[in-house]
Amino acid sequence: MVFYCVKCREKKDTEEFEKVTLKNGRPACKAKCPDCGTGMFKIVAA
């Protein structure tokens, strides 16, 4: 899945991500940037 790293300012492709659910019930994914280790976040479709 492709995430955007705010610190590196570029899109990163990573296979290690965790599916989470927001308080309002929307699905999302969390990952860590493979280069700098910053947390990345992406809201996904159901």
VMD Tcl script that builds the backbone (N, CA, C; Angstrom):
set m [mol new atoms 138]
animate dup $m
set s [atomselect $m all]
$s set {name element resname resid chain x y z} {
  {N N MET 1 A 0.848 -1.168 0.000}
  {CA C MET 1 A 0.000 0.000 0.000}
  {C C MET 1 A 0.897 1.237 0.000}
  {N N VAL 2 A 0.463 2.274 -0.679}
  {CA C VAL 2 A 1.247 3.496 -0.806}
  {C C VAL 2 A 0.761 4.528 0.209}
  {N N PHE 3 A 1.686 5.039 1.017}
  {CA C PHE 3 A 1.413 6.070 2.009}
  {C C PHE 3 A 2.223 7.305 1.647}
  {N N TYR 4 A 1.826 8.466 2.175}
  {CA C TYR 4 A 2.588 9.695 1.982}
  {C C TYR 4 A 3.290 10.040 3.288}
  {N N CYS 5 A 4.608 10.184 3.235}
  {CA C CYS 5 A 5.389 10.563 4.413}
  {C C CYS 5 A 5.528 12.085 4.420}
  {N N VAL 6 A 5.036 12.718 5.483}
  {CA C VAL 6 A 5.071 14.171 5.585}
  {C C VAL 6 A 6.495 14.664 5.802}
  {N N LYS 7 A 7.290 13.903 6.526}
  {CA C LYS 7 A 8.660 14.322 6.826}
  {C C LYS 7 A 9.556 14.228 5.589}
  {N N CYS 8 A 9.463 13.131 4.840}
  {CA C CYS 8 A 10.267 12.954 3.620}
  {C C CYS 8 A 9.668 13.688 2.421}
  {N N ARG 9 A 8.376 14.018 2.508}
  {CA C ARG 9 A 7.629 14.679 1.436}
  {C C ARG 9 A 7.602 13.862 0.148}
  {N N GLU 10 A 7.406 12.561 0.282}
  {CA C GLU 10 A 7.239 11.716 -0.891}
  {C C GLU 10 A 6.432 10.476 -0.546}
  {N N LYS 11 A 5.908 9.827 -1.578}
  {CA C LYS 11 A 5.100 8.630 -1.387}
  {C C LYS 11 A 6.003 7.432 -1.170}
  {N N LYS 12 A 5.610 6.578 -0.231}
  {CA C LYS 12 A 6.391 5.381 0.104}
  {C C LYS 12 A 5.496 4.159 -0.004}
  {N N ASP 13 A 6.036 3.099 -0.544}
  {CA C ASP 13 A 5.304 1.838 -0.659}
  {C C ASP 13 A 5.781 0.918 0.454}
  {N N THR 14 A 4.833 0.424 1.257}
  {CA C THR 14 A 5.201 -0.465 2.354}
  {C C THR 14 A 4.199 -1.604 2.456}
  {N N GLU 15 A 4.683 -2.763 2.839}
  {CA C GLU 15 A 3.844 -3.947 3.005}
  {C C GLU 15 A 3.432 -4.126 4.469}
  {N N GLU 16 A 4.151 -3.463 5.383}
  {CA C GLU 16 A 3.889 -3.610 6.816}
  {C C GLU 16 A 3.000 -2.470 7.296}
  {N N PHE 17 A 1.695 -2.728 7.353}
  {CA C PHE 17 A 0.764 -1.731 7.860}
  {C C PHE 17 A -0.282 -2.411 8.711}
  {N N GLU 18 A -0.958 -1.617 9.531}
  {CA C GLU 18 A -1.952 -2.124 10.469}
  {C C GLU 18 A -3.294 -1.481 10.149}
  {N N LYS 19 A -4.330 -2.308 10.013}
  {CA C LYS 19 A -5.671 -1.781 9.771}
  {C C LYS 19 A -6.288 -1.362 11.091}
  {N N VAL 20 A -6.839 -0.148 11.127}
  {CA C VAL 20 A -7.476 0.385 12.326}
  {C C VAL 20 A -8.837 0.964 11.945}
  {N N THR 21 A -9.663 1.205 12.955}
  {CA C THR 21 A -10.962 1.829 12.752}
  {C C THR 21 A -11.011 3.114 13.563}
  {N N LEU 22 A -11.409 4.205 12.924}
  {CA C LEU 22 A -11.509 5.489 13.609}
  {C C LEU 22 A -12.730 5.516 14.513}
  {N N LYS 23 A -12.816 6.542 15.360}
  {CA C LYS 23 A -13.940 6.654 16.286}
  {C C LYS 23 A -15.281 6.705 15.564}
  {N N ASN 24 A -15.300 7.334 14.383}
  {CA C ASN 24 A -16.551 7.452 13.647}
  {C C ASN 24 A -16.859 6.222 12.792}
  {N N GLY 25 A -16.031 5.185 12.878}
  {CA C GLY 25 A -16.288 3.936 12.190}
  {C C GLY 25 A -15.605 3.787 10.837}
  {N N ARG 26 A -14.896 4.818 10.380}
  {CA C ARG 26 A -14.228 4.729 9.086}
  {C C ARG 26 A -12.971 3.868 9.181}
  {N N PRO 27 A -12.710 3.050 8.171}
  {CA C PRO 27 A -11.491 2.236 8.175}
  {C C PRO 27 A -10.274 3.069 7.763}
  {N N ALA 28 A -9.127 2.744 8.348}
  {CA C ALA 28 A -7.882 3.444 8.052}
  {C C ALA 28 A -6.713 2.475 8.222}
  {N N CYS 29 A -5.533 2.904 7.790}
  {CA C CYS 29 A -4.321 2.095 7.931}
  {C C CYS 29 A -3.204 2.955 8.496}
  {N N LYS 30 A -2.369 2.338 9.354}
  {CA C LYS 30 A -1.216 3.004 9.936}
  {C C LYS 30 A 0.036 2.236 9.532}
  {N N ALA 31 A 1.117 2.985 9.303}
  {CA C ALA 31 A 2.396 2.366 8.955}
  {C C ALA 31 A 3.523 3.272 9.424}
  {N N LYS 32 A 4.744 2.763 9.343}
  {CA C LYS 32 A 5.930 3.559 9.642}
  {C C LYS 32 A 6.746 3.696 8.363}
  {N N CYS 33 A 7.317 4.890 8.170}
  {CA C CYS 33 A 8.141 5.160 6.995}
  {C C CYS 33 A 9.391 4.276 7.053}
  {N N PRO 34 A 9.702 3.564 5.957}
  {CA C PRO 34 A 10.889 2.700 5.971}
  {C C PRO 34 A 12.201 3.474 6.042}
  {N N ASP 35 A 12.214 4.751 5.659}
  {CA C ASP 35 A 13.455 5.530 5.665}
  {C C ASP 35 A 13.678 6.290 6.968}
  {N N CYS 36 A 12.657 7.048 7.425}
  {CA C CYS 36 A 12.865 7.910 8.593}
  {C C CYS 36 A 12.139 7.432 9.850}
  {N N GLY 37 A 11.197 6.477 9.738}
  {CA C GLY 37 A 10.521 5.933 10.892}
  {C C GLY 37 A 9.311 6.732 11.368}
  {N N THR 38 A 8.938 7.772 10.642}
  {CA C THR 38 A 7.784 8.592 11.006}
  {C C THR 38 A 6.500 7.801 10.774}
  {N N GLY 39 A 5.517 8.008 11.631}
  {CA C GLY 39 A 4.236 7.347 11.462}
  {C C GLY 39 A 3.483 7.900 10.268}
  {N N MET 40 A 2.931 7.020 9.446}
  {CA C MET 40 A 2.146 7.419 8.283}
  {C C MET 40 A 0.725 6.906 8.473}
  {N N PHE 41 A -0.242 7.603 7.913}
  {CA C PHE 41 A -1.642 7.320 8.142}
  {C C PHE 41 A -2.412 7.514 6.847}
  {N N LYS 42 A -3.392 6.636 6.596}
  {CA C LYS 42 A -4.183 6.760 5.373}
  {C C LYS 42 A -5.595 6.248 5.634}
  {N N ILE 43 A -6.597 7.064 5.279}
  {CA C ILE 43 A -7.988 6.635 5.370}
  {C C ILE 43 A -8.297 5.858 4.088}
  {N N VAL 44 A -8.883 4.680 4.236}
  {CA C VAL 44 A -9.146 3.815 3.085}
  {C C VAL 44 A -10.646 3.590 2.918}
  {N N ALA 45 A -11.028 3.071 1.762}
  {CA C ALA 45 A -12.421 2.751 1.497}
  {C C ALA 45 A -12.793 1.456 2.218}
  {N N ALA 46 A -14.043 1.295 2.492}
  {CA C ALA 46 A -14.526 0.111 3.197}
  {C C ALA 46 A -14.440 -1.083 2.337}
}
mol reanalyze $m
mol bondsrecalc $m
mol representation Tube
mol addrep $m
